[in-house]
């Protein structure tokens, strides 16, 4: 186990560990709620078969691992499309479709991945190194891919027989294993890719405990048990239906009535009452991710395209953006809106991880008077108007309204536009917004929480931010295998961020998932994904 952990760290993984918390103002609170990630079935007696219904808090984008940017897609695809690697509840790297941990060449320029043998995709196509190569190439090169920047400076991907794939780099790239534990590591059937092309996401075919059946947009997604799956003896449900239920109170009522058996992203305003119901069980985990809002400062032709100037004070003058950050009392907003279940987020570096430092997680000051001074220096009208799109769900609208009142004290007129989640994803990619309240579920390696959004030309650089100095710092951080060195470099990145503020970090949620006690084996980790693929109904003790 010690060797496994050391090797995981060498590949840039972040182990969950006690780390330094910010001691700046406002302080990060001590979380008193106990974590419960759920437990695998193990030796429990469970019932075979049955149909699980999960209430999904938002409609995913297209079910295509290459182009998706939706957390909710990850929920569905966790049952349909396995990855080369996964993480466990402790943040350790574990092989999934790979047969072991990667092997790094002495110069750090080649990463060799051993591949499982004797398994098949849901359409019967053999799973082998060539299939892995095809998917990795698609993630890297397909137009519109959201994975390209996550995979690093790849020069070539080749195979050695049917059971080994090697990724070659121009410079070392430590975060690759973490990337392969997410959508960049999802492997798609080459037969389906050939038949469907860019429409693969309408009929996804992968290796997984379940296979895709149908989707009714805005209503439901259905999957059924895959008899071809290599570990089919540990798959219990016959089907899983993901029912789109945007309203948290509707999901809560459906849990109580038994209409659904599990629901994600429960509201902090409902969760205490749900937790007191003996028929229900609450799963709680911290998060690697963050919530906040994008400010569009150069995304004119779409994320990843060359930036262009936007002729507004907000976009061209960092003093205006800094002023906006200074108006936010992050702790007070969390306490007011989320009843202490969430905590402030001040930077993209998650506390209590091995790359967290005091400087790297420190909160900006709360100083609305200084905000007004900066706006005056910038020569803008006060109150300065900003139009912000916000997800059209109750918690997000409540937070946005509290934020609206907060920033008014510092000289801003925040105008809120409730928007459906799929439309927000489109807006962030196209750059058709001024401000956008939207977060990120988080990744094991900090590179996945930073470089994707801040590197010049990245397909996830939704703000249109570009800084050669930031690019250089993040490049060095990605090349290093030293956690201490990387932590110091991310401190520099945070300093750049808090001067330029293309994204303003506000809070860090805790993953709140509730399921019926009639079900066991559901798990949720700090990466935000709810895992139901190997859960089951408990045995009826009265039968």
C-alpha positions as CSV (number, residue, x, y, z in Angstrom):
1,X,0.0,0.0,0.0
2,X,2.8,2.4,0.8
3,X,4.4,1.8,-2.6
4,X,1.0,2.4,-4.2
5,X,0.6,5.7,-2.4
6,X,4.1,6.9,-3.2
7,X,3.7,6.0,-6.9
8,X,0.3,7.8,-7.0
9,X,1.9,11.0,-5.5
10,X,4.7,10.8,-8.1
11,X,2.1,11.0,-10.8
12,X,0.6,14.1,-9.4
13,X,-2.3,12.7,-7.5
14,X,-3.6,14.5,-4.4
15,X,-4.2,12.3,-1.4
16,X,-6.8,13.4,1.1
17,X,-4.8,14.4,4.1
18,X,-4.8,17.0,6.8
19,X,-3.4,20.2,5.3
20,X,-3.0,23.8,6.1
21,X,-6.2,25.8,6.2
22,X,-6.3,29.5,5.5
23,X,-5.8,31.7,8.6
24,X,-6.7,34.9,6.7
25,X,-10.0,36.9,6.9
26,X,-12.6,35.5,6.8
27,X,-11.5,32.2,8.5
28,X,-12.5,28.9,7.0
29,X,-14.9,27.4,9.6
30,X,-14.5,24.1,11.3
31,X,-17.0,21.7,9.7
32,X,-18.9,19.8,12.4
33,X,-20.9,17.5,10.1
34,X,-19.4,14.0,9.9
35,X,-18.5,12.6,6.5
36,X,-20.3,9.5,5.3
37,X,-19.1,8.4,1.9
38,X,-21.2,5.3,1.9
39,X,-19.8,1.8,1.9
40,X,-19.6,-0.9,-0.8
41,X,-21.9,-3.9,-0.4
42,X,-19.1,-6.3,0.6
43,X,-20.6,-9.4,2.3
44,X,-24.1,-7.8,2.8
45,X,-27.1,-9.9,1.8
46,X,-28.8,-8.1,-1.0
47,X,-31.7,-8.7,-3.5
48,X,-30.9,-9.5,-7.1
49,X,-32.7,-7.4,-9.7
50,X,-35.0,-4.5,-9.4
51,X,-35.3,-1.0,-10.9
52,X,-33.6,1.9,-9.2
53,X,-34.8,5.5,-9.8
54,X,-32.5,8.4,-9.0
55,X,-33.6,12.0,-8.9
56,X,-31.1,14.0,-10.9
57,X,-30.9,17.7,-10.0
58,X,-30.1,18.8,-13.5
59,X,-30.3,17.6,-17.1
60,X,-26.8,16.6,-18.3
61,X,-25.3,17.8,-21.5
62,X,-24.6,15.3,-24.3
63,X,-23.4,12.0,-23.0
64,X,-20.0,12.3,-24.8
65,X,-16.9,12.0,-22.6
66,X,-14.9,14.1,-25.0
67,X,-17.1,17.2,-25.2
68,X,-19.0,17.1,-22.0
69,X,-18.5,19.8,-19.3
70,X,-21.4,18.7,-17.0
71,X,-21.2,17.1,-13.5
72,X,-24.5,15.4,-14.1
73,X,-23.2,13.6,-17.2
74,X,-20.5,12.1,-14.8
75,X,-23.3,10.7,-12.6
76,X,-24.9,8.8,-15.6
77,X,-21.6,7.8,-17.2
78,X,-20.2,6.4,-14.0
79,X,-22.6,3.4,-14.6
80,X,-22.1,3.3,-18.4
81,X,-18.5,4.3,-19.2
82,X,-15.6,3.2,-17.0
83,X,-12.3,4.9,-17.0
84,X,-8.7,3.8,-17.0
85,X,-8.4,4.9,-13.4
86,X,-10.7,5.9,-10.6
87,X,-10.2,7.3,-7.1
88,X,-11.5,5.7,-3.9
89,X,-13.1,7.3,-0.9
90,X,-9.7,8.2,0.5
91,X,-8.5,9.9,-2.6
92,X,-6.2,7.0,-3.6
93,X,-5.7,6.1,-7.3
94,X,-7.0,2.7,-8.2
95,X,-7.0,1.0,-11.7
96,X,-10.3,0.5,-13.4
97,X,-9.9,-0.4,-17.1
98,X,-6.1,-0.3,-16.6
99,X,-4.6,-3.4,-15.0
100,X,-2.1,-1.5,-12.9
101,X,-0.7,2.0,-12.1
102,X,1.2,3.8,-14.9
103,X,4.9,3.4,-15.4
104,X,6.9,6.6,-15.9
105,X,10.1,6.7,-18.0
106,X,13.2,8.0,-16.3
107,X,13.1,11.3,-18.3
108,X,9.4,11.7,-17.5
109,X,8.4,11.9,-21.2
110,X,6.6,8.6,-21.5
111,X,3.8,7.2,-19.5
112,X,3.0,3.5,-20.1
113,X,-0.4,2.2,-19.1
114,X,-1.1,-1.6,-18.8
115,X,-4.6,-2.5,-20.1
116,X,-7.0,-5.1,-18.9
117,X,-7.6,-8.1,-21.1
118,X,-10.5,-10.4,-21.9
119,X,-13.3,-7.8,-21.6
120,X,-15.7,-6.4,-24.0
121,X,-17.6,-3.2,-24.7
122,X,-21.4,-3.2,-24.4
123,X,-21.7,-3.8,-28.2
124,X,-19.4,-6.9,-28.0
125,X,-16.4,-5.1,-29.5
126,X,-13.2,-6.4,-27.8
127,X,-11.5,-4.0,-25.4
128,X,-7.8,-3.7,-26.1
129,X,-4.9,-1.2,-26.4
130,X,-6.0,-0.1,-29.8
131,X,-9.4,0.8,-28.5
132,X,-7.8,2.8,-25.7
133,X,-5.6,4.6,-28.2
134,X,-8.6,5.5,-30.4
135,X,-10.4,7.1,-27.5
136,X,-7.4,9.0,-26.2
137,X,-6.7,10.3,-29.6
138,X,-10.3,11.5,-29.9
139,X,-10.1,13.2,-26.5
140,X,-7.0,14.9,-27.5
141,X,-7.8,16.0,-31.1
142,X,-11.5,16.2,-31.7
143,X,-12.7,19.7,-32.5
144,X,-14.7,21.0,-29.5
145,X,-13.0,18.5,-27.1
146,X,-13.1,19.6,-23.5
147,X,-10.3,17.1,-22.6
148,X,-7.4,18.4,-24.7
149,X,-5.9,20.8,-22.1
150,X,-6.4,18.2,-19.4
151,X,-4.1,15.7,-21.2
152,X,-1.0,17.9,-21.5
153,X,1.6,18.4,-24.2
154,X,1.2,15.0,-25.9
155,X,3.3,14.3,-29.0
156,X,2.2,10.7,-29.7
157,X,0.1,7.8,-28.4
158,X,1.1,4.3,-29.4
159,X,0.5,0.7,-28.4
160,X,2.6,-2.3,-27.7
161,X,0.5,-5.3,-28.5
162,X,-3.0,-5.5,-27.2
163,X,-2.4,-4.8,-23.5
164,X,-0.2,-1.7,-23.3
165,X,-0.6,2.0,-24.3
166,X,2.2,4.6,-24.1
167,X,1.6,8.3,-24.0
168,X,4.6,10.4,-25.1
169,X,5.2,14.0,-24.0
170,X,7.3,16.9,-25.2
171,X,7.8,17.9,-21.5
172,X,6.8,15.9,-18.4
173,X,3.2,16.2,-17.3
174,X,2.5,15.0,-13.8
175,X,-1.3,15.4,-13.7
176,X,-2.0,12.9,-16.5
177,X,-3.0,10.0,-14.2
178,X,-5.5,12.2,-12.4
179,X,-6.9,13.2,-15.8
180,X,-7.3,9.5,-16.8
181,X,-9.4,9.1,-13.6
182,X,-11.9,11.4,-15.1
183,X,-13.6,11.8,-18.5
184,X,-10.2,11.8,-20.3
185,X,-9.9,8.2,-19.1
186,X,-13.3,7.1,-20.3
187,X,-12.9,4.6,-23.2
188,X,-15.5,4.4,-25.9
189,X,-16.3,1.5,-28.3
190,X,-14.3,2.1,-31.5
191,X,-17.2,0.5,-33.4
192,X,-19.7,2.9,-32.0
193,X,-17.3,5.8,-32.6
194,X,-17.0,4.8,-36.3
195,X,-20.8,4.5,-36.7
196,X,-21.9,7.5,-34.7
197,X,-19.0,10.0,-35.1
198,X,-19.9,13.3,-33.5
199,X,-23.3,11.9,-32.5
200,X,-21.7,9.3,-30.2
201,X,-23.2,11.1,-27.2
202,X,-26.7,10.3,-28.4
203,X,-26.0,6.5,-28.2
204,X,-22.9,6.1,-26.0
205,X,-21.3,2.6,-25.9
206,X,-18.5,1.9,-23.4
207,X,-17.5,-0.7,-20.8
208,X,-19.6,-0.5,-17.7
209,X,-22.0,-2.3,-15.4
210,X,-24.9,-0.8,-17.3
211,X,-25.5,0.1,-20.9
212,X,-27.4,3.1,-22.4
213,X,-31.0,2.5,-23.4
214,X,-32.7,5.8,-24.1
215,X,-32.9,9.4,-23.2
216,X,-36.0,11.7,-23.1
217,X,-34.4,15.2,-23.0
218,X,-35.4,17.1,-19.9
219,X,-37.2,14.1,-18.5
220,X,-35.1,10.9,-18.0
221,X,-32.2,8.7,-19.0
222,X,-32.5,4.9,-18.8
223,X,-29.8,2.3,-18.6
224,X,-29.9,-1.5,-18.2
225,X,-27.6,-4.1,-16.8
226,X,-24.9,-5.2,-19.3
227,X,-24.4,-9.0,-19.4
228,X,-21.1,-8.4,-21.2
229,X,-19.6,-6.5,-18.3
230,X,-16.5,-8.2,-16.8
231,X,-17.7,-8.0,-13.2
232,X,-21.4,-8.7,-13.9
233,X,-21.7,-10.9,-10.8
234,X,-21.4,-7.8,-8.7
235,X,-24.1,-5.8,-10.6
236,X,-27.5,-6.2,-9.0
237,X,-30.1,-3.8,-10.5
238,X,-31.9,-4.7,-13.7
239,X,-32.3,-1.0,-14.7
240,X,-31.5,2.5,-13.4
241,X,-33.6,5.4,-14.4
242,X,-32.2,8.9,-13.9
243,X,-35.2,11.2,-13.6
244,X,-34.6,14.9,-14.1
245,X,-36.0,16.7,-11.1
246,X,-34.7,20.3,-10.9
247,X,-36.4,21.4,-7.7
248,X,-34.8,20.2,-4.5
249,X,-38.1,20.1,-2.5
250,X,-39.6,18.0,-5.3
251,X,-36.7,15.5,-4.9
252,X,-37.1,15.5,-1.2
253,X,-40.9,14.8,-1.4
254,X,-40.2,12.0,-3.9
255,X,-37.7,10.4,-1.6
256,X,-40.2,10.4,1.3
257,X,-42.9,8.9,-0.9
258,X,-40.6,6.2,-2.3
259,X,-41.1,7.5,-5.9
260,X,-37.3,7.6,-6.1
261,X,-34.7,5.8,-4.0
262,X,-31.7,8.2,-4.3
263,X,-31.3,11.9,-5.0
264,X,-28.2,14.1,-5.5
265,X,-27.4,17.7,-4.4
266,X,-30.0,18.0,-1.7
267,X,-30.6,21.5,-0.4
268,X,-29.0,22.4,3.0
269,X,-32.4,23.8,3.9
270,X,-34.0,20.4,3.6
271,X,-31.2,18.0,4.6
272,X,-31.6,18.1,8.4
273,X,-35.2,17.1,8.2
274,X,-34.4,14.3,5.6
275,X,-31.6,13.1,7.9
276,X,-34.0,12.7,10.7
277,X,-36.3,10.4,8.7
278,X,-35.5,6.8,9.7
279,X,-36.4,5.6,6.2
280,X,-33.6,7.7,4.6
281,X,-29.8,7.9,4.8
282,X,-27.7,10.9,4.3
283,X,-24.3,10.6,2.5
284,X,-21.9,13.6,3.1
285,X,-18.5,14.3,1.6
286,X,-16.2,17.3,1.3
287,X,-15.4,18.6,-2.2
288,X,-12.3,19.1,-4.3
289,X,-14.4,21.7,-6.2
290,X,-15.5,25.3,-5.8
291,X,-18.4,27.6,-6.6
292,X,-18.2,31.1,-7.8
293,X,-18.6,33.2,-10.9
294,X,-16.9,33.7,-14.3
295,X,-16.3,37.3,-15.5
296,X,-16.0,37.4,-19.3
297,X,-12.9,39.4,-20.1
298,X,-12.0,38.1,-23.5
299,X,-14.2,35.1,-24.6
300,X,-15.7,36.5,-27.7
301,X,-15.5,33.7,-30.3
302,X,-15.8,30.7,-27.9
303,X,-13.6,29.2,-25.2
304,X,-10.2,28.1,-26.5
305,X,-10.3,30.5,-29.4
306,X,-7.9,33.5,-29.5
307,X,-9.1,36.1,-27.0
308,X,-10.4,39.5,-28.1
309,X,-10.9,42.7,-26.2
310,X,-14.3,43.4,-24.7
311,X,-14.9,47.1,-24.3
312,X,-16.4,47.3,-20.8
313,X,-14.8,48.5,-17.6
314,X,-15.4,45.1,-16.1
315,X,-13.5,43.3,-18.8
316,X,-10.6,45.7,-19.4
317,X,-9.9,47.1,-15.9
318,X,-8.8,44.6,-13.2
319,X,-9.6,47.3,-10.6
320,X,-13.3,46.8,-11.2
321,X,-13.0,43.0,-10.9
322,X,-10.9,43.4,-7.7
323,X,-13.5,45.8,-6.3
324,X,-16.2,43.2,-6.9
325,X,-14.2,40.5,-5.0
326,X,-13.8,42.9,-2.1
327,X,-17.5,43.3,-1.7
328,X,-18.1,39.6,-0.9
329,X,-18.2,38.5,2.8
330,X,-17.9,34.8,1.9
331,X,-18.4,33.5,5.4
332,X,-21.5,35.5,6.1
333,X,-23.1,34.5,2.8
334,X,-22.4,30.8,3.5
335,X,-23.9,31.0,7.0
336,X,-26.9,32.9,5.8
337,X,-27.9,30.9,2.8
338,X,-26.5,27.4,3.5
339,X,-27.1,27.0,7.2
340,X,-23.4,26.1,7.9
341,X,-23.4,23.0,5.6
342,X,-21.0,24.7,3.1
343,X,-17.8,26.7,3.7
344,X,-16.1,29.6,2.0
345,X,-14.0,29.0,-1.1
346,X,-11.3,31.6,-1.7
347,X,-9.0,30.0,-4.3
348,X,-9.1,26.9,-6.6
349,X,-6.9,25.0,-4.1
350,X,-9.0,22.7,-1.9
351,X,-8.1,22.8,1.8
352,X,-7.1,19.6,3.5
353,X,-5.3,18.3,0.5
354,X,-1.5,17.8,0.3
355,X,-1.0,20.8,-2.0
356,X,-2.9,23.3,0.3
357,X,-0.9,26.0,2.0
358,X,-1.9,29.1,3.9
359,X,-1.1,31.4,1.1
360,X,-2.6,29.1,-1.5
361,X,-6.0,28.9,0.2
362,X,-6.1,32.4,1.8
363,X,-9.3,34.5,1.3
364,X,-9.3,37.9,-0.2
365,X,-10.2,40.8,2.2
366,X,-13.8,41.9,2.7
367,X,-13.6,45.6,2.3
368,X,-16.7,47.3,0.6
369,X,-15.3,50.8,1.3
370,X,-12.1,50.0,-0.6
371,X,-14.3,48.6,-3.4
372,X,-16.0,52.0,-3.8
373,X,-12.6,53.7,-3.9
374,X,-11.4,51.4,-6.6
375,X,-14.5,52.0,-8.7
376,X,-13.9,55.8,-8.3
377,X,-10.3,55.4,-9.4
378,X,-11.4,53.4,-12.4
379,X,-13.8,56.3,-13.4
380,X,-16.9,54.1,-13.7
381,X,-20.5,54.9,-12.7
382,X,-21.6,53.9,-9.2
383,X,-23.5,51.7,-8.8
384,X,-21.7,49.8,-11.6
385,X,-24.2,47.4,-13.4
386,X,-23.3,43.8,-14.1
387,X,-25.6,41.2,-15.6
388,X,-25.2,37.7,-14.1
389,X,-26.7,34.5,-15.3
390,X,-27.7,32.2,-12.5
391,X,-28.9,28.6,-12.6
392,X,-32.7,28.5,-12.4
393,X,-32.9,26.4,-9.2
394,X,-33.9,27.6,-5.7
395,X,-30.6,27.3,-3.9
396,X,-28.6,29.1,-6.6
397,X,-31.2,31.8,-6.9
398,X,-31.3,32.4,-3.2
399,X,-27.5,32.6,-3.0
400,X,-27.4,35.0,-6.0
401,X,-30.0,37.2,-4.4
402,X,-27.9,37.3,-1.2
403,X,-24.9,38.1,-3.3
404,X,-26.8,40.8,-5.0
405,X,-27.5,42.6,-1.7
406,X,-24.0,42.1,-0.6
407,X,-22.2,43.6,-3.6
408,X,-24.6,46.6,-3.6
409,X,-22.8,47.7,-0.4
410,X,-19.6,48.0,-2.4
411,X,-21.0,49.9,-5.3
412,X,-22.4,47.3,-7.7
413,X,-25.8,46.8,-9.3
414,X,-26.0,43.0,-9.9
415,X,-28.8,42.2,-12.3
416,X,-29.8,38.5,-12.2
417,X,-31.0,36.4,-15.1
418,X,-32.3,32.9,-14.1
419,X,-31.1,30.5,-16.8
420,X,-31.6,26.8,-17.4
421,X,-28.4,24.7,-16.7
422,X,-27.8,23.4,-20.3
423,X,-28.1,27.0,-21.6
424,X,-25.5,28.1,-19.0
425,X,-23.1,25.5,-20.3
426,X,-23.6,26.8,-23.8
427,X,-23.1,30.4,-22.7
428,X,-19.9,29.7,-20.9
429,X,-18.5,27.9,-24.0
430,X,-19.6,30.5,-26.5
431,X,-18.8,33.5,-24.3
432,X,-22.3,34.8,-24.5
433,X,-22.4,36.2,-21.0
434,X,-21.0,39.0,-18.8
435,X,-21.0,37.2,-15.5
436,X,-22.0,33.6,-14.9
437,X,-22.6,31.9,-11.5
438,X,-21.3,28.4,-12.0
439,X,-18.9,26.1,-10.2
440,X,-16.7,23.0,-10.7
441,X,-17.0,19.7,-9.0
442,X,-13.3,19.4,-8.5
443,X,-10.5,17.0,-9.3
444,X,-7.9,15.0,-7.4
445,X,-4.9,16.9,-8.9
446,X,-5.0,20.7,-8.6
447,X,-4.0,21.1,-12.2
448,X,-7.5,19.9,-13.1
449,X,-9.0,22.7,-11.0
450,X,-6.7,25.5,-12.3
451,X,-5.0,25.0,-15.7
452,X,-8.2,24.0,-17.5
453,X,-9.8,27.4,-16.6
454,X,-6.7,29.7,-16.7
455,X,-4.3,28.6,-19.4
456,X,-4.2,30.6,-22.6
457,X,-6.1,28.7,-25.3
458,X,-7.6,26.0,-23.1
459,X,-11.0,24.8,-24.1
460,X,-12.1,25.4,-20.5
461,X,-10.9,28.9,-20.4
462,X,-14.4,30.3,-20.3
463,X,-13.4,33.8,-19.1
464,X,-11.0,34.5,-22.0
465,X,-8.1,35.1,-19.6
466,X,-4.6,35.1,-20.9
467,X,-1.4,35.7,-19.0
468,X,2.1,34.5,-20.1
469,X,3.3,34.6,-16.5
470,X,0.4,32.5,-15.3
471,X,0.9,30.0,-18.2
472,X,4.6,29.7,-17.2
473,X,3.8,29.1,-13.5
474,X,1.1,26.5,-14.3
475,X,3.4,24.8,-16.8
476,X,6.2,24.4,-14.2
477,X,3.7,23.1,-11.7
478,X,2.4,20.5,-14.1
479,X,6.0,19.3,-14.9
480,X,7.0,18.9,-11.3
481,X,6.5,15.7,-9.3
482,X,7.2,17.4,-5.9
483,X,4.1,18.2,-3.9
484,X,6.0,20.9,-2.0
485,X,7.3,22.5,-5.2
486,X,3.9,22.4,-6.8
487,X,2.3,23.9,-3.7
488,X,4.7,26.9,-3.9
489,X,4.0,27.4,-7.6
490,X,0.2,27.3,-7.0
491,X,0.7,30.0,-4.4
492,X,2.1,32.2,-7.2
493,X,-0.8,31.3,-9.4
494,X,-3.2,32.4,-6.6
495,X,-1.5,35.8,-6.4
496,X,-2.0,36.3,-10.1
497,X,-5.6,35.3,-9.8
498,X,-6.4,37.6,-6.9
499,X,-5.0,40.5,-8.9
500,X,-6.8,39.8,-12.1
501,X,-10.0,38.0,-10.9
502,X,-11.2,36.4,-14.1
503,X,-13.1,34.0,-11.8
504,X,-14.2,35.0,-8.3
505,X,-14.4,32.1,-5.8
506,X,-17.2,32.2,-3.3
507,X,-18.0,28.9,-1.6
508,X,-17.2,25.2,-1.4
509,X,-20.2,22.9,-1.1
510,X,-20.4,19.6,0.6
511,X,-21.9,16.7,-1.5
512,X,-25.2,16.0,0.1
513,X,-26.9,12.8,-1.3
514,X,-29.8,11.1,0.3
515,X,-31.0,7.5,-0.4
516,X,-33.7,5.2,0.9
517,X,-32.6,2.6,3.5
518,X,-34.1,0.0,1.1
519,X,-30.9,0.5,-0.9
520,X,-27.3,-0.2,0.0
521,X,-23.9,0.3,-1.7
522,X,-24.4,3.8,-2.9
523,X,-21.2,5.9,-2.5
524,X,-20.2,9.6,-3.1
525,X,-16.7,10.9,-2.9
526,X,-15.0,14.3,-2.9
527,X,-14.9,14.3,-6.7
528,X,-18.7,14.9,-6.6
529,X,-19.9,11.8,-8.5
530,X,-22.6,9.6,-7.0
531,X,-21.8,6.0,-7.6
532,X,-24.8,3.7,-7.9
533,X,-23.6,1.1,-10.4
534,X,-22.9,-1.7,-7.9
535,X,-25.6,-0.8,-5.4
536,X,-28.6,-3.0,-4.6
537,X,-31.8,-3.3,-2.8
538,X,-31.5,-4.8,0.6
539,X,-33.0,-8.2,1.3
540,X,-36.5,-8.1,2.7
541,X,-36.1,-9.6,6.1
542,X,-39.8,-10.3,6.3
543,X,-39.8,-12.5,3.3
